């Protein structure tokens, strides 16, 4: 008998893609795709179950299908369909609590994989140059998806203590980009003009959608010799990009603003539904965030195919051309940067990094 894999969040683009991907694993006998809404994409031969993980029915699904592997992807900062922020938070936190409670009572469950975010580290002026998995954040996220992810991880740690027989793997993804990216940051980068925080040029990391599929597949399978598919791992492509570099490569002009003005613009963009310009995203676009991926390579045994720069290039090719040619934007940014004193800090891009790409 092969494995029976339950995937939550199957109606989302990422969840649906993983459902189709995991079916190709010869060790997998059956895939159960779970979500509260009908997916708009194909799920292959998976058994789709329309249930809300915030309810108790998930325990019945686990028992009925004798599930041994759970891949929890229904943790997101992006509303689906008519969902609002409240519903997303309830799904992230309360839904995870219900799912973990059901897993705890299901003796057949042997492996749990949980999608998380590097947002749990936050973004603050005195952040370290590079976050490691055991680095405590300078300040806990005050709200939004980052706070949800931090709470989810807390509940997962409690589950791991109560069920030490279950292999638990938490994957902290950097910003996920690619041709089909659907996230608040992808929406921000798709704006015709990018509002930025005056005096700051944050360092950013990205992970390609294809690499997300690959690492989820590794985490959901039996570990290879010399690797350990349990624990908490940062997942990101090699290298970093400055926000100014992203703007140049997209051909989009930036509008530097004082922080209060950026906050006001963010609220206006959220009000008209253009992008979820949340306070946590503003902090990221102010101070940036870089994480270490040593454990990803040495312990999990995963090496991304795409660097941060290559991931961003794939995303840029999928978007409409910017208002200005990238070279023209680069020259304009250089002239402005030469005339404005830079505010130094760990998120400003002044801190050197061995994998930082060139400015163009």
ROKELUM-865055 format. One line per 2 residues: number of its first residue (from 1); their letters; for each residue x, y, z of C-alpha. Coordinates in nm, 4 decimals, padded with zeros to 6 digits. Example, Ala and Ser with C-alpha at 12.3 -4.5 7.8 and 13.67 -1.06 7.14 Angstrom:
2
1 = AS = 01.2300,-00.4500,00.7800 | 01.3670,-00.1060,00.7140 $
//
This chain:
360
1 = XX = 00.0000,00.0000,00.0000 | 00.1277,00.3451,-00.0924 $
3 = XX = 00.0986,00.6672,00.1015 | -00.2226,00.8619,00.1386 $
5 = XX = -00.1524,01.2359,00.1277 | -00.3945,01.5061,00.2406 $
7 = XX = -00.3281,01.8553,00.0971 | -00.5107,02.1551,00.2442 $
9 = XX = -00.5645,02.4753,00.0482 | -00.6239,02.2845,-00.2769 $
11 = XX = -00.8279,02.5698,-00.4270 | -00.5302,02.8035,-00.4178 $
13 = XX = -00.2881,02.8116,-00.7078 | 00.0008,02.6747,-00.4998 $
15 = XX = -00.2066,02.4021,-00.3365 | -00.3600,02.2878,-00.6643 $
17 = XX = -00.0225,02.2679,-00.8299 | 00.1185,02.0562,-00.5472 $
19 = XX = -00.1829,01.8241,-00.5600 | -00.1064,01.7554,-00.9258 $
21 = XX = 00.2653,01.7218,-00.8534 | 00.2463,01.4764,-00.5628 $
23 = XX = 00.0289,01.2381,-00.7647 | 00.3335,01.1660,-00.9814 $
25 = XX = 00.5207,01.0205,-00.6832 | 00.5265,00.6397,-00.7316 $
27 = XX = 00.5073,00.5903,-00.3540 | 00.1776,00.7804,-00.3294 $
29 = XX = -00.1367,00.5718,-00.3662 | -00.3996,00.8400,-00.3172 $
31 = XX = -00.4199,01.2183,-00.2764 | -00.6999,01.3921,-00.0863 $
33 = XX = -00.7421,01.7576,-00.1843 | -00.9199,01.9630,00.0815 $
35 = XX = -01.0640,02.3141,00.0675 | -01.3748,02.5087,00.1627 $
37 = XX = -01.4357,02.6250,-00.1958 | -01.4368,02.4495,-00.5312 $
39 = XX = -01.1037,02.4907,-00.7139 | -01.1025,02.6565,-01.0550 $
41 = XX = -00.8101,02.4426,-01.1696 | -00.7713,02.0732,-01.2419 $
43 = XX = -00.6680,01.8386,-00.9603 | -00.5897,01.5320,-01.1699 $
45 = XX = -00.6953,01.2046,-01.0079 | -00.7070,01.3492,-00.6566 $
47 = XX = -01.0172,01.3040,-00.4439 | -01.1540,01.6513,-00.3754 $
49 = XX = -01.3290,01.7013,-00.0420 | -01.5102,02.0278,00.0136 $
51 = XX = -01.4698,02.0944,00.3851 | -01.3640,02.3942,00.5913 $
53 = XX = -01.0632,02.3131,00.8106 | -01.2076,02.5491,01.0713 $
55 = XX = -01.4740,02.2863,01.1407 | -01.4519,01.9423,01.3040 $
57 = XX = -01.5166,01.7515,00.9780 | -01.1442,01.7339,00.8998 $
59 = XX = -01.1052,01.4630,01.1665 | -01.3597,01.2509,00.9813 $
61 = XX = -01.1715,01.3025,00.6532 | -00.8429,01.1856,00.8081 $
63 = XX = -01.0035,00.8742,00.9538 | -01.2173,00.7897,00.6502 $
65 = XX = -00.9239,00.7975,00.4078 | -00.6623,00.6624,00.6516 $
67 = XX = -00.4318,00.9575,00.5806 | -00.0670,00.9151,00.6822 $
69 = XX = 00.0838,01.2376,00.5379 | -00.0622,01.5868,00.5816 $
71 = XX = 00.0677,01.8834,00.3794 | -00.0855,02.1995,00.5241 $
73 = XX = -00.0759,02.4727,00.2582 | -00.3895,02.6593,00.3665 $
75 = XX = -00.1791,02.9208,00.5475 | -00.1803,03.2350,00.3378 $
77 = XX = -00.1784,03.6125,00.3531 | -00.3849,03.6406,00.0380 $
79 = XX = -00.7653,03.6402,00.0395 | -00.9329,03.3910,-00.1945 $
81 = XX = -01.2456,03.4974,-00.3838 | -01.4784,03.6962,-00.1572 $
83 = XX = -01.2806,03.6204,00.1595 | -01.1817,03.9119,00.3782 $
85 = XX = -00.8879,03.9489,00.6137 | -01.0907,03.8133,00.9085 $
87 = XX = -01.1781,03.4930,00.7238 | -00.8165,03.4473,00.6128 $
89 = XX = -00.6910,03.4871,00.9707 | -00.9485,03.2398,01.1001 $
91 = XX = -00.8462,02.9865,00.8373 | -00.4769,03.0384,00.9129 $
93 = XX = -00.5001,03.0149,01.2909 | -00.8256,02.8470,01.3923 $
95 = XX = -00.8120,02.6182,01.0902 | -00.4603,02.5084,01.1840 $
97 = XX = -00.5705,02.4427,01.5421 | -00.8560,02.2223,01.4199 $
99 = XX = -00.6291,02.0389,01.1751 | -00.3631,01.9719,01.4380 $
101 = XX = -00.6261,01.8527,01.6839 | -00.7544,01.6084,01.4232 $
103 = XX = -00.3996,01.4911,01.3417 | -00.3282,01.4359,01.7096 $
105 = XX = -00.6210,01.1939,01.7338 | -00.5383,01.0165,01.4064 $
107 = XX = -00.2957,00.7293,01.4759 | -00.2302,00.6763,01.1047 $
109 = XX = -00.0706,01.0204,01.0589 | 00.3075,00.9826,01.0375 $
111 = XX = 00.4221,01.3051,00.8661 | 00.3138,01.6693,00.8795 $
113 = XX = 00.4433,01.9453,00.6508 | 00.3421,02.3049,00.7234 $
115 = XX = 00.3850,02.6065,00.4974 | 00.5125,02.9089,00.6905 $
117 = XX = 00.6922,03.2316,00.6057 | 01.0173,03.4126,00.6812 $
119 = XX = 00.7820,03.6912,00.7851 | 00.7867,03.5374,01.1349 $
121 = XX = 01.1240,03.7121,01.1832 | 00.9624,04.0498,01.1243 $
123 = XX = 01.1390,04.3519,00.9756 | 01.2946,04.6033,01.2129 $
125 = XX = 01.5756,04.8634,01.2061 | 01.8090,04.6621,01.4303 $
127 = XX = 01.7579,04.3247,01.2682 | 02.0640,04.1061,01.2133 $
129 = XX = 02.2116,04.1034,00.8647 | 02.1021,03.7403,00.8208 $
131 = XX = 01.8354,03.5463,01.0113 | 01.8974,03.1846,01.1060 $
133 = XX = 01.6222,02.9406,01.2023 | 01.7000,02.9841,01.5721 $
135 = XX = 01.7345,03.3646,01.5591 | 01.4651,03.5278,01.7740 $
137 = XX = 01.2944,03.8281,01.6127 | 01.3729,04.1708,01.7549 $
139 = XX = 01.0009,04.2370,01.7764 | 00.7145,03.9950,01.7205 $
141 = XX = 00.4911,04.0697,01.4217 | 00.2084,04.2967,01.5332 $
143 = XX = -00.0503,04.1726,01.2849 | -00.1249,04.0416,00.9400 $
145 = XX = 00.0018,03.7208,00.7843 | 00.3345,03.7342,00.9708 $
147 = XX = 00.1535,03.7194,01.3047 | -00.0678,03.4380,01.1751 $
149 = XX = 00.2399,03.2397,01.0696 | 00.4049,03.2931,01.4098 $
151 = XX = 00.0913,03.1674,01.5878 | 00.0642,02.8712,01.3519 $
153 = XX = 00.4237,02.7725,01.4244 | 00.3533,02.7920,01.7978 $
155 = XX = 00.0647,02.5476,01.7654 | 00.2754,02.3194,01.5451 $
157 = XX = 00.5491,02.3067,01.8103 | 00.2880,02.2070,02.0670 $
159 = XX = 00.1631,01.9327,01.8372 | 00.5178,01.8031,01.7868 $
161 = XX = 00.5601,01.7709,02.1649 | 00.2321,01.5811,02.2006 $
163 = XX = 00.2984,01.3535,01.9020 | 00.6750,01.2880,01.8992 $
165 = XX = 00.6117,00.9900,01.6708 | 00.5085,01.2232,01.3862 $
167 = XX = 00.7793,01.3758,01.1630 | 00.7014,01.7503,01.1536 $
169 = XX = 00.8568,01.9799,00.8930 | 00.7965,02.3573,00.8928 $
171 = XX = 00.9064,02.5398,00.5771 | 00.9615,02.9145,00.6140 $
173 = XX = 00.9379,03.0432,00.2589 | 01.0828,03.3727,00.1462 $
175 = XX = 00.8647,03.5762,-00.0915 | 00.7309,03.3321,-00.3517 $
177 = XX = 00.7481,03.4622,-00.7087 | 00.7198,03.3233,-01.0577 $
179 = XX = 00.4990,03.3494,-01.3659 | 00.1846,03.2505,-01.1701 $
181 = XX = 00.2607,03.4337,-00.8454 | -00.0477,03.5529,-00.6565 $
183 = XX = 00.0633,03.7364,-00.3461 | 00.0449,04.0892,-00.2047 $
185 = XX = 00.4110,04.1481,-00.2941 | 00.3519,04.0342,-00.6541 $
187 = XX = 00.0610,04.2781,-00.6740 | 00.2806,04.5581,-00.5385 $
189 = XX = 00.5557,04.4868,-00.7910 | 00.2937,04.4911,-01.0684 $
191 = XX = 00.1908,04.8505,-00.9955 | 00.2811,05.0951,-01.2765 $
193 = XX = 00.4694,05.3122,-01.0235 | 00.6225,05.1723,-00.7046 $
195 = XX = 00.5856,05.3814,-00.3876 | 00.8967,05.3378,-00.1711 $
197 = XX = 01.0113,05.4631,00.1677 | 01.2406,05.7647,00.1311 $
199 = XX = 01.6019,05.6882,00.2225 | 01.5680,05.3083,00.2338 $
201 = XX = 01.6603,05.0426,-00.0196 | 01.5743,04.7074,00.1421 $
203 = XX = 01.7338,04.3741,00.0627 | 01.4870,04.1101,-00.0558 $
205 = XX = 01.4985,03.7366,-00.1186 | 01.2712,03.5323,-00.3435 $
207 = XX = 01.1961,03.1659,-00.4036 | 01.0629,03.0338,-00.7347 $
209 = XX = 00.7299,02.8512,-00.7540 | 00.9023,02.5488,-00.9105 $
211 = XX = 01.1442,02.5281,-00.6178 | 00.8490,02.5468,-00.3793 $
213 = XX = 00.7047,02.2361,-00.5454 | 01.0368,02.0549,-00.5242 $
215 = XX = 01.0996,02.1260,-00.1565 | 00.7417,02.0371,-00.0608 $
217 = XX = 00.7894,01.7032,-00.2372 | 01.1096,01.6391,-00.0436 $
219 = XX = 00.9513,01.7336,00.2885 | 00.6504,01.5087,00.2264 $
221 = XX = 00.8554,01.1962,00.1484 | 01.0768,00.9663,00.3486 $
223 = XX = 01.4167,01.1286,00.4085 | 01.7134,01.0221,00.2046 $
225 = XX = 02.0179,00.8828,00.3767 | 02.2122,01.1608,00.5460 $
227 = XX = 01.9186,01.4044,00.5472 | 01.6416,01.4811,00.7967 $
229 = XX = 01.2968,01.5820,00.6748 | 01.1839,01.7227,01.0076 $
231 = XX = 01.2509,02.0535,01.1795 | 01.2192,02.4162,01.0711 $
233 = XX = 01.3905,02.5374,00.7541 | 01.4325,02.8693,00.5759 $
235 = XX = 01.3614,02.8312,00.2039 | 01.4988,03.0961,-00.0356 $
237 = XX = 01.6976,03.1271,-00.3554 | 02.0649,03.2237,-00.3410 $
239 = XX = 02.1515,03.5926,-00.3416 | 01.9561,03.9072,-00.2666 $
241 = XX = 01.8116,04.1959,-00.4642 | 01.7644,04.5540,-00.3572 $
243 = XX = 01.4206,04.7025,-00.4113 | 01.5769,04.9593,-00.6466 $
245 = XX = 01.7193,04.6748,-00.8551 | 01.3746,04.5141,-00.8745 $
247 = XX = 01.2262,04.8411,-01.0000 | 01.4979,04.8761,-01.2659 $
249 = XX = 01.4500,04.5240,-01.3942 | 01.0753,04.5763,-01.4157 $
251 = XX = 01.1130,04.9130,-01.5875 | 00.8938,05.0754,-01.3239 $
253 = XX = 00.9720,05.4159,-01.1755 | 00.9748,05.4542,-00.7989 $
255 = XX = 00.8261,05.7373,-00.5956 | 01.0215,05.7794,-00.2705 $
257 = XX = 00.7959,05.9038,00.0103 | 00.8262,05.9666,00.3796 $
259 = XX = 00.7011,05.6724,00.5843 | 00.3685,05.8340,00.6878 $
261 = XX = 00.2915,05.9087,00.3227 | 00.3696,05.5497,00.2190 $
263 = XX = 00.1344,05.4270,00.4911 | -00.1401,05.6558,00.3605 $
265 = XX = -00.0860,05.5416,00.0017 | -00.0936,05.1808,00.1200 $
267 = XX = -00.4292,05.2351,00.2879 | -00.5645,05.3958,-00.0287 $
269 = XX = -00.4458,05.1049,-00.2458 | -00.6035,04.8551,-00.0074 $
271 = XX = -00.9304,05.0505,-00.0098 | -00.9604,05.0301,-00.3897 $
273 = XX = -00.8503,04.6662,-00.3974 | -00.5338,04.7181,-00.6044 $
275 = XX = -00.3050,04.5439,-00.3564 | -00.2978,04.4381,00.0072 $
277 = XX = -00.0432,04.7002,00.1116 | -00.0368,04.5906,00.4757 $
279 = XX = 00.1761,04.7387,00.7569 | 00.3945,04.4265,00.7568 $
281 = XX = 00.4648,04.4722,00.3854 | 00.5553,04.8364,00.4431 $
283 = XX = 00.8035,04.7247,00.7103 | 00.9509,04.4720,00.4651 $
285 = XX = 00.9835,04.7442,00.2007 | 01.1565,04.9626,00.4591 $
287 = XX = 01.3997,04.7319,00.6345 | 01.4057,04.4210,00.4144 $
289 = XX = 01.4900,04.0708,00.5335 | 01.7597,03.8125,00.4515 $
291 = XX = 01.7698,03.4556,00.5861 | 02.0312,03.1838,00.5968 $
293 = XX = 01.9631,02.8709,00.3918 | 02.2468,02.6550,00.5266 $
295 = XX = 02.0106,02.4145,00.7036 | 01.7988,02.3855,00.3904 $
297 = XX = 02.0997,02.2547,00.2022 | 02.2875,02.0584,00.4673 $
299 = XX = 02.0031,01.9057,00.6697 | 01.7035,01.8967,00.4372 $
301 = XX = 01.9236,01.8216,00.1363 | 01.7546,02.0704,-00.0954 $
303 = XX = 01.9286,02.3061,-00.3404 | 01.7041,02.5504,-00.5301 $
305 = XX = 01.7292,02.5534,-00.9072 | 01.6675,02.9283,-00.9219 $
307 = XX = 01.8583,03.2079,-00.7537 | 01.6775,03.5130,-00.6200 $
309 = XX = 01.7780,03.7029,-00.9356 | 01.6616,03.4258,-01.1698 $
311 = XX = 01.3331,03.3963,-00.9815 | 01.2717,03.7669,-01.0171 $
313 = XX = 01.3626,03.7541,-01.3870 | 01.0987,03.4834,-01.4432 $
315 = XX = 00.8442,03.6967,-01.2611 | 00.9379,04.0089,-01.4585 $
317 = XX = 00.8983,03.8285,-01.7925 | 00.5424,03.7339,-01.6965 $
319 = XX = 00.4373,04.0933,-01.6258 | 00.3446,04.3741,-01.8620 $
321 = XX = 00.6342,04.6023,-01.9625 | 00.6991,04.8954,-01.7318 $
323 = XX = 00.6403,05.2584,-01.8146 | 01.0085,05.3192,-01.8831 $
325 = XX = 01.2947,05.1135,-02.0324 | 01.4886,04.9448,-01.7501 $
327 = XX = 01.8145,05.1201,-01.8469 | 01.6483,05.4609,-01.8348 $
329 = XX = 01.5049,05.3817,-01.4936 | 01.8479,05.2692,-01.3746 $
331 = XX = 02.0167,05.5915,-01.4843 | 01.7468,05.8021,-01.3208 $
333 = XX = 01.7715,05.6083,-00.9944 | 02.1504,05.6441,-00.9981 $
335 = XX = 02.1255,06.0220,-01.0370 | 01.8760,06.0517,-00.7505 $
337 = XX = 02.0742,05.8172,-00.5270 | 02.3918,06.0203,-00.5845 $
339 = XX = 02.2218,06.3379,-00.4638 | 02.0375,06.1959,-00.1599 $
341 = XX = 02.2269,06.0769,00.1516 | 02.1475,05.7153,00.2318 $
343 = XX = 02.0122,05.6131,00.5710 | 02.2371,05.3321,00.6879 $
345 = XX = 02.0916,05.0258,00.8527 | 02.0540,04.6495,00.8187 $
347 = XX = 01.7594,04.6895,00.5813 | 01.9073,04.9643,00.3677 $
349 = XX = 02.1316,04.7528,00.1503 | 02.4529,04.9034,00.2922 $
351 = XX = 02.5452,04.5783,00.4622 | 02.7524,04.3719,00.2223 $
353 = XX = 02.6513,04.0179,00.1482 | 02.8623,03.7575,-00.0333 $
355 = XX = 02.5804,03.6760,-00.2727 | 02.4543,04.0289,-00.3387 $
357 = XX = 02.4245,04.0813,-00.7166 | 02.5490,04.3834,-00.9013 $
359 = XX = 02.3333,04.6936,-00.9032 | 02.2128,04.6540,-01.2596 $
//
